[in-house]
Amino acid sequence: MSAQQTKYQSAHLPEFQRLQYAFTAHLRDPEAAAAPVGIKSERLATYRELLFNNVINFVDITFPIAKAQLGEALWSRLTNRFFADFNCTSPFFYDISLHFREFTESLDWPDLLALPWLESLMHYEWMELVADIDDRPMALGVDTNALDEALSADHDPQLQLAGPAWALAYQWRVHEWREDSDLSVVKQESVCLMALRADDAALSLQIHEITPFAAFLLEALTQAEAPLALSELIARICSAMPQAHPQEVATMVRTVLRDLIAHGLRLRH
């Protein structure tokens, strides 16, 4: 019996709290927790339906491809266990999707373990939500010509992201999958992606496939808490690639940064 189901049995609790715990335990898992005395079963069923749909709606919206690929029966079993067992502590509704992803990753169900791509797919779909709710401001009117000049060999600009961007790496090409994709035939293939907010009216999410080298650069920029000098960025790459010639690394860094900017990455300098 779970902690959620036993709390209300504590004799030291006031009667109304024991009733509350009994009520919520039954709503979470009607088959495991008896209904509290004195409440009509029809009302309990209505309460459960409303609460369950309210919570799981956030999950369904965030993971439409995973839901379709798992199938109705497995998805229903998974969402019902999440609703019954997981103790969400965040006051924010959008964190429900994060908790659901973590809950799914913690399970050892054979049906889930047989899907090696599931963790990557759910992370990618969750990242779409992360990008959608990110409220960091995006600079407008970034002068790409001046930035291109600043990246020349005789300059050492201080670089900083001018809009939300993320470097993502997966062992599966999850960004190409759809609800009707046949994942029984997909093969494992590593891929690095740049996700960024477009400067259109809808602030839509853009996804670009990039090289591991470009992902390393982008990650360094996203992790920097202050503007990062181009020379420091080059030094970090040299440290990670001791076999490479420093001048070759410097040229590669400038070339890749220009390519990322051409694909929409916004930088201040």
Secondary structure by P-SEA (a helix, b strand, c coil): ccccccccccccccaaaaaaaaaaaaaaccccccccccccaaaaaaaaaaaaaaaaaaaaaacaaaaaaacaaaaaaaaaaaacccccccccccaaaaaaaaaaaacccaaaaaccaaaaaaaaaaaaaaaaaccccccccccaaaaaaaaccccccbbbbccbbbbbbccccccccccccccccccbbbbbbbbbbccccccbbbbbbbcaaaaaaaaaaaacccbbbaaaaaaaaaaacccccaaaaaaaaaaaaaaaaaabbbbcc
